[in-house]
Each structure stands twice: as structure tokens, then as C-alpha cells.
Amino acid sequence: MAAALWGTDGLLRLPLAEELPSGTVVFWEHLIIVAVLAPFVPRAVRALARCGPRVWLAVLIIGGGSSALATALFTAAFQTGDAITPLVLQKMQPLFAVLAAWAVLGERLRSGYVFFAAPAIAGAWLLAFADPLDIEFSALRAALLAVGAAALWAAGTVLGRLVSTSLPSRDVTTLRFTVGLPVAAIIVAAQGNPYTVGWDNAVGLGLLALIPGLFALSLYYTGLRATPAARATLAELAYPATAVVIGVSFLGETMTVTQWAGLVVVVVAVTALGWHERTAKRRPVVVPPEPVLAGDRE
């Protein structure tokens, strides 16, 4: 559900990206969300203080890298090149996440995982390109920005899973945006862009911050507490599926036969993985034992 809500991001972000600098958009996203979450900030900070340096570092990377910097890179990729390149390279996120989950979390992947991962990634590839055999990137800079965003988001998936064993999901969400806000402010200053925006952008920024931002991330971290990172990153492929439906319905975009086929493959692969995880005796993702949160006993 969270990944599907992220699909509304393009509908809201593209008009803002055409009028405002990428850093300014990201700064206001974080500012609005932190203002909404302000009552929960003291509790989240106290919970973080009780954790060790490993969790502190993970939260810093999630907030500063996976939230502020990655979103700024992704927004800048739309401004620099075409609208397809960032979306395509975002599909590399599962590859980064699976490797990071193995290195950081000790998640082991059985051979059965490839039967879900390969079709999902292949379907996402078909979905992103009008002609999957004739691929052109309009700008190297846009491609590098999108790859950087994908890597940082993958790190956020894995580290979010790591800290979810020590912090309640609401605290993780609160800390993500609270830590990300000063980093977003630094990005604006480094780019030499203004912090202020016009009132004509207020509604768009508010919807962007609250729907694919706060609401989606709240659902995401709640689900991530019980979901291996390698599996969660495949579920996140619901994002491009929703994005395509919105693009066709509201943005006047058209799709080729191969793109529609890719949409079907993504939906089937992600759904089949979820069904298999609930019914199979040997799950494709093996998760090491983890501690029980103190908050789970409340």
C-alpha cells in the first residue's frame, strides 16, 4: 500500500519540479511533515538516545541520505533529463537493496527468490521503456542522479529494517524527517537557491508531503517491522505500476504493448511473492532471529 501511494508522487512532484529548485521542494516536504509530527519528536529523540551508536548512524543515513539527499537527486534528475530515465534507473533499487540486506542484516536468499525477483525487475524494465530494445538516456548527469537516488533509497530500506527492531515505526518515521530537515536546508544553501515559495505552490507541496510522504512512509515502516528488506524492496515495485496508471489516466501519457505487459508482470510477481511468503514452508528470504521491541509489549 505504501509503495502504491508513492506512485502518486509524479503527479504532484512534476509540476513543482518545473517551477521550483529540487532542493527547495525537498526542504518544504520535510518542513511540512516535521510540523505535523512535532508532538512526537521528543519521544522519538528519547527512544533514539536509548539505542546504541549503530542505530544512531543508521537513522542519520536514513534521514540525511535516504530521505533528503535521495529525494533531491531524484527531483533534480527530472529537471536535468527526460522523465523516463529516473523512473527506469529507480528499478535498480532492488539490486542494491538485496546486496545491502545480505551485508548488513545477514538475510540469506534461497534459490526460489530469483523466480520472483527476475520477473519483477524484468517487468519493471518493460514498463519503463516504450521500446525495451531501443534504449537511449538523454543525459548522463540525469542517469547518475537517478542511480544515486536508487542506491540511497535501497540503503533506507535495509537500514529501516535494521532500526525497526529497536524503535517503533512511528519513531522511525518521525526521526527520518526530523533528521532530514536540516540536511535538506543545507542542500538548499549549497545550491544557492531560495527557501521561500509562492502561495500558488502551497497546495501541491502540502499534498506531496502528506500523501506519498508522511502517510506512505508511516504505512511503510509499520510493514517493514515484519518484512525482510529483500522482500520489501520487491513489494516497492508496486510504485511504478501505480505511477503508470496515474500517468495514463491523468497526465495524458500513452503506453505500448510491452509496457502494458510489464505492468501485468510486476503486479503478478509482487502478488505471487506475498502469497508464497504466507503459504510456503520454505520461504525464499531467510531472516536471522531479531530482538523483541519493548514497545511491542505495551
C-alpha positions as CSV (number, residue, x, y, z in Angstrom):
1,M,0.0,0.0,0.0
2,A,2.8,2.4,0.8
3,A,4.6,1.7,-2.5
4,A,1.3,2.2,-4.4
5,L,0.9,5.6,-2.7
6,W,4.4,6.6,-3.8
7,G,3.1,6.2,-7.3
8,T,1.1,9.5,-6.8
9,D,4.5,11.2,-6.3
10,G,5.0,12.0,-10.0
11,L,1.5,13.6,-10.4
12,L,2.4,16.0,-7.6
13,R,6.2,16.4,-8.0
14,L,6.5,17.1,-11.7
15,P,4.5,20.4,-11.7
16,L,6.6,21.6,-8.7
17,A,9.9,20.5,-10.3
18,E,9.0,22.7,-13.3
19,E,8.7,25.8,-11.1
20,L,11.0,25.3,-8.1
21,P,14.5,24.1,-7.5
22,S,14.8,20.5,-6.4
23,G,16.3,21.3,-3.0
24,T,13.6,23.8,-2.2
25,V,10.9,21.2,-3.0
26,V,12.5,18.7,-0.7
27,F,13.1,21.3,2.1
28,W,9.4,22.1,2.2
29,E,8.4,18.5,2.1
30,H,10.4,17.9,5.2
31,L,9.3,21.1,6.9
32,I,5.6,20.4,6.5
33,I,6.0,16.8,7.7
34,V,8.1,17.8,10.7
35,A,5.5,20.4,11.6
36,V,2.8,17.7,11.6
37,L,5.0,15.3,13.6
38,A,6.3,17.9,16.1
39,P,4.4,16.4,19.1
40,F,6.1,13.1,18.6
41,V,9.6,14.4,18.2
42,P,10.6,14.5,21.9
43,R,9.5,10.9,22.4
44,A,11.4,9.7,19.3
45,V,14.6,11.5,20.3
46,R,14.4,9.9,23.8
47,A,13.9,6.5,22.2
48,L,16.8,7.1,19.9
49,A,19.0,8.1,22.9
50,R,18.4,4.7,24.5
51,C,19.8,3.0,21.4
52,G,23.5,2.4,20.5
53,P,25.8,4.1,18.0
54,R,24.8,1.6,15.3
55,V,21.2,2.7,15.3
56,W,22.2,6.4,15.6
57,L,24.3,6.1,12.4
58,A,21.5,4.2,10.6
59,V,19.0,6.9,11.5
60,L,21.4,9.6,10.3
61,I,21.8,7.9,7.0
62,I,18.1,7.3,6.6
63,G,17.2,10.9,7.3
64,G,20.1,12.7,5.7
65,G,20.7,10.3,2.8
66,S,17.6,8.2,2.0
67,S,15.2,11.0,2.7
68,A,16.6,14.4,2.0
69,L,19.5,13.8,-0.4
70,A,17.9,10.9,-2.4
71,T,14.7,12.9,-2.9
72,A,16.7,15.9,-4.1
73,L,18.7,13.8,-6.5
74,F,15.5,12.2,-7.9
75,T,13.8,15.6,-8.3
76,A,17.0,17.0,-10.0
77,A,17.0,14.0,-12.4
78,F,13.6,15.0,-13.7
79,Q,14.8,18.6,-14.1
80,T,18.0,17.6,-15.9
81,G,16.8,15.0,-18.3
82,D,13.7,13.2,-19.5
83,A,11.0,11.8,-17.3
84,I,11.8,8.2,-18.3
85,T,15.4,7.9,-17.2
86,P,14.9,8.5,-13.5
87,L,12.0,6.0,-13.4
88,V,14.0,3.4,-15.2
89,L,17.1,3.6,-13.1
90,Q,15.0,3.6,-9.9
91,K,14.4,-0.1,-10.8
92,M,18.0,-0.8,-9.8
93,Q,17.0,-0.2,-6.2
94,P,16.1,-3.9,-5.6
95,L,19.6,-5.0,-6.7
96,F,21.2,-2.5,-4.3
97,A,18.9,-3.5,-1.5
98,V,19.3,-7.3,-1.8
99,L,23.1,-6.9,-1.6
100,A,22.9,-4.5,1.3
101,A,20.4,-6.8,3.1
102,W,22.9,-9.6,2.8
103,A,25.8,-7.5,4.0
104,V,24.1,-5.5,6.8
105,L,21.2,-7.7,8.0
106,G,22.5,-11.2,7.3
107,E,19.5,-12.1,5.2
108,R,20.0,-15.2,3.2
109,L,18.3,-15.7,-0.1
110,R,17.3,-19.2,-1.2
111,S,17.3,-20.0,-4.9
112,G,13.5,-19.6,-5.1
113,Y,13.8,-15.9,-4.6
114,V,15.1,-15.5,-8.2
115,F,11.7,-16.8,-9.6
116,F,10.1,-13.7,-8.1
117,A,12.9,-11.2,-8.4
118,A,13.8,-11.7,-12.0
119,P,10.2,-11.4,-13.4
120,A,9.5,-8.3,-11.2
121,I,12.7,-6.5,-12.3
122,A,12.2,-7.5,-16.0
123,G,8.6,-6.4,-15.8
124,A,9.6,-3.0,-14.4
125,W,12.1,-2.6,-17.2
126,L,9.4,-3.3,-19.8
127,L,7.1,-0.9,-18.0
128,A,9.6,2.0,-18.1
129,F,10.7,1.8,-21.8
130,A,8.3,2.3,-24.7
131,D,10.7,0.2,-26.8
132,P,12.8,-2.0,-24.4
133,L,15.2,-2.9,-27.3
134,D,16.0,0.7,-28.2
135,I,17.2,2.5,-25.1
136,E,18.6,6.0,-25.0
137,F,19.5,8.1,-22.0
138,S,19.1,11.7,-22.7
139,A,21.7,12.9,-20.3
140,L,24.5,11.2,-18.3
141,R,24.0,13.6,-15.4
142,A,20.3,12.6,-15.1
143,A,21.2,9.0,-15.1
144,L,23.9,9.4,-12.4
145,L,21.5,11.4,-10.3
146,A,18.8,8.7,-10.6
147,V,21.3,5.9,-9.8
148,G,22.4,7.7,-6.7
149,A,18.8,8.2,-5.5
150,A,18.1,4.4,-6.1
151,A,21.2,3.4,-4.1
152,L,20.3,5.7,-1.2
153,W,16.7,4.5,-1.2
154,A,17.9,0.9,-1.1
155,A,20.1,1.8,1.9
156,G,17.0,3.3,3.5
157,T,15.0,0.1,3.1
158,V,17.8,-2.0,4.7
159,L,18.6,0.4,7.5
160,G,14.9,1.0,8.1
161,R,14.6,-2.8,8.7
162,L,17.6,-2.6,11.0
163,V,16.3,0.2,13.2
164,S,12.8,-1.2,13.2
165,T,14.0,-3.9,15.6
166,S,15.0,-1.2,18.1
167,L,12.4,1.6,17.5
168,P,8.7,1.7,17.0
169,S,7.6,2.5,13.4
170,R,6.2,5.9,14.4
171,D,9.5,7.0,15.9
172,V,11.4,5.8,12.8
173,T,9.1,7.9,10.6
174,T,9.5,10.9,12.9
175,L,13.3,10.7,13.1
176,R,13.6,10.2,9.3
177,F,12.1,13.6,8.5
178,T,13.4,15.4,11.6
179,V,17.0,14.4,10.7
180,G,16.3,15.0,7.0
181,L,15.1,18.6,7.6
182,P,18.5,20.2,8.4
183,V,20.1,18.2,5.7
184,A,17.5,19.5,3.2
185,A,18.2,23.0,4.4
186,I,22.0,22.5,3.8
187,I,21.2,21.3,0.3
188,V,19.3,24.4,-0.5
189,A,22.1,26.6,0.8
190,A,24.7,24.6,-1.1
191,Q,22.7,25.0,-4.3
192,G,22.3,28.8,-3.7
193,N,18.5,28.5,-4.0
194,P,15.8,30.4,-2.1
195,Y,14.0,28.8,0.8
196,T,10.7,30.7,0.1
197,V,8.0,29.6,-2.2
198,G,4.8,31.3,-3.5
199,W,1.4,30.6,-2.2
200,D,0.4,29.1,-5.5
201,N,2.7,26.1,-4.7
202,A,1.3,25.6,-1.2
203,V,-1.4,23.1,-2.0
204,G,1.0,21.0,-4.2
205,L,3.7,20.9,-1.6
206,G,1.2,20.0,1.2
207,L,-0.2,17.1,-0.8
208,L,3.2,15.9,-1.8
209,A,4.4,16.0,1.8
210,L,1.4,14.3,3.3
211,I,0.3,11.6,0.8
212,P,3.4,10.0,-0.8
213,G,5.4,11.4,2.1
214,L,4.1,11.1,5.6
215,F,1.2,8.7,5.1
216,A,3.0,6.3,2.8
217,L,6.1,6.2,5.0
218,S,4.0,5.6,8.1
219,L,2.5,2.5,6.4
220,Y,5.9,1.5,5.1
221,Y,7.7,1.4,8.4
222,T,4.8,-0.4,10.0
223,G,5.0,-3.1,7.4
224,L,8.8,-3.2,7.4
225,R,9.0,-4.3,11.0
226,A,7.7,-7.7,9.9
227,T,9.1,-7.8,6.4
228,P,12.6,-8.8,5.3
229,A,14.3,-6.0,3.4
230,A,14.9,-8.2,0.3
231,R,11.2,-8.9,0.1
232,A,10.1,-5.4,0.9
233,T,12.2,-4.0,-2.0
234,L,10.2,-6.2,-4.4
235,A,6.9,-5.0,-3.0
236,E,8.1,-1.5,-3.7
237,L,7.8,-2.2,-7.4
238,A,4.1,-1.5,-6.9
239,Y,5.3,2.1,-7.1
240,P,5.9,2.2,-10.9
241,A,2.7,0.2,-11.5
242,T,0.7,2.9,-9.8
243,A,2.7,5.7,-11.4
244,V,1.9,4.3,-14.9
245,V,-1.9,4.1,-14.1
246,I,-1.8,7.7,-12.9
247,G,0.3,8.8,-15.9
248,V,-2.2,7.3,-18.4
249,S,-5.3,8.4,-16.5
250,F,-4.3,12.0,-15.5
251,L,-1.2,13.1,-17.3
252,G,-2.1,12.2,-20.9
253,E,0.6,9.6,-21.3
254,T,0.3,6.6,-23.6
255,M,1.8,3.1,-23.2
256,T,3.0,0.5,-25.7
257,V,2.0,-3.2,-25.7
258,T,5.3,-4.1,-24.0
259,Q,4.7,-1.5,-21.3
260,W,1.3,-3.0,-20.5
261,A,2.8,-6.4,-20.4
262,G,5.4,-5.2,-18.0
263,L,2.7,-3.7,-15.7
264,V,1.0,-7.1,-15.6
265,V,4.3,-8.9,-14.9
266,V,5.1,-6.6,-12.0
267,V,1.7,-6.9,-10.4
268,V,1.7,-10.7,-10.8
269,A,5.3,-11.2,-9.5
270,V,4.8,-8.9,-6.4
271,T,1.4,-10.5,-5.6
272,A,2.8,-14.0,-6.0
273,L,5.7,-13.3,-3.7
274,G,3.4,-12.1,-1.0
275,W,1.1,-15.2,-1.4
276,H,4.1,-17.5,-1.4
277,E,5.5,-16.0,1.8
278,R,2.3,-16.7,3.6
279,T,1.8,-20.3,2.4
280,A,5.2,-21.8,1.6
281,K,7.1,-24.0,4.1
282,R,10.5,-22.8,2.8
283,R,10.5,-19.1,2.4
284,P,12.7,-17.5,-0.3
285,V,14.1,-15.0,2.2
286,V,15.6,-16.3,5.4
287,V,15.8,-13.8,8.3
288,P,18.1,-14.2,11.3
289,P,16.5,-14.0,14.8
290,E,15.8,-10.5,16.0
291,P,15.1,-9.0,19.4
292,V,11.6,-8.1,20.6
293,L,10.8,-4.4,20.8
294,A,9.9,-3.0,24.3
295,G,7.1,-1.2,22.5
296,D,5.6,-4.5,21.4
297,R,4.7,-5.3,24.9
298,E,2.9,-2.1,25.6
